[in-house]
Amino acid sequence: MLDTTPATYGFDRDALAECIAACVECAQACTACADACLSESDVAAMRRCIRLDLDCADVCEATGRVLSRQTAYDADVTRAVLEACATACRACGDECATHGEHGMEHCRVCAEACRRCERACRALLAATS
């Protein structure tokens, strides 16, 4: 879709496409992880993880949508959503990594998706400065 827009943008199209894809992938992973956490035997122990999964999924979805709109591009808004997304991904990735180390495969996979998304957001953020 990025190739079809007549709008122009001031940063690398491949980095933009990678970041949008990472946001979509991370949102899906976080949603699935939250659902899997609800199936764990001690759901109360997973409360923080579930909350961070859902927050991260929402922020990633919003970021992917904002990044997909290039007409009348606003650098300040883009930087703000990228920073928020990177922060949410870092928090969720850190939490999921602790559970992933203890054998919860869904949390390990989610942490990896969060790390990828955080890196993609930070790379695009650096390109927009």
TIBAFI-222287 format. One record per residue (C-alpha): residue in one letter; z, y, x. Coordinates in steps of 0.5 Angstrom, whole numbers, plus 2048, in hexadecimal, padded with zeros to 3 digits. Example, Ala and Ser with C-alpha at 12.3 -4.5 7.8 and 13.67 -1.06 7.14 Angstrom:
residues 2
A8107F7819;S80E7FE81B;
This chain:
residues 129
M800800800;L801805806;D7FA804808;T7F8806801;T7FC80D800;P7F8814801;A7FF817804;T80081780B;Y80781680E;G809818815;F80C812818;D80980B81A;R806807814;D808800816;A80F802817;L80F805810;A80C7FE80E;E8117FA812;C8177FE80F;I8157FE808;A8147F6809;A81B7F680C;C81E7F9806;V81B7F5801;E81D7EF805;C8247F1806;A8257F37FF;Q8237EC7FD;A8277E9802;C82D7ED800;T82C7EB7F9;A82C7E47FA;C8327E47FF;A8367E77FA;D8347E27F5;A8367DC7FA;C83C7E07FB;L83E7DF7F4;S83D7D77F5;E8427D77FA;S8497D37F9;D84D7D97FA;V8497DF7F7;A84F7E47F8;A84E7E37FF;M8477E57FF;R8487EC7FB;R8477F0800;C8407ED802;I83E7ED7FB;R83F7F47FB;L83C7F6801;D8367F17FF;L8357F57F9;D8357FC7FC;C8317FA801;A82C7F77FC;D82C7FD7F8;V82B8027FE;C8257FE801;E8227FD7FB;A8228057FA;T820806801;G81A802800;R8188067FA;V81980C7FE;L81580A804;S80F8087FF;R80E80F7FD;Q80A813802;T8088197FD;A80C81F7FE;Y81081C804;D81781F805;A81981D80C;D82081F80B;V82181A805;T81D815809;R82281580F;A82881580A;V82680F806;L82480B80D;E82B80D810;A82F80B809;C82B804809;A82C803811;T83480480F;A834800809;C8307FA80D;R8357FB813;A83B7FA80F;C8387F480B;G8357F1811;D83C7F1814;E8407EE80E;C83B7E980D;A83B7E7815;T8427E5814;H8417E080F;G83A7DE812;E83F7DC818;H8437D8813;G83D7D3811;M83B7D880B;E8337D780C;H8317DC807;C8367E180A;R8327E0811;V82C7E180E;C82E7E780A;A8317EA811;E82A7E9814;A8267EC80F;C82B7F280F;R82A7F3817;R8237F3816;C8237F8811;E8287FC815;R8237FC81B;A81D7FE817;C821804814;R82380681A;A81C80581D;L819809818;L81F80E818;A81D81081F;A81681181E;T818816818;S81C81A81D;
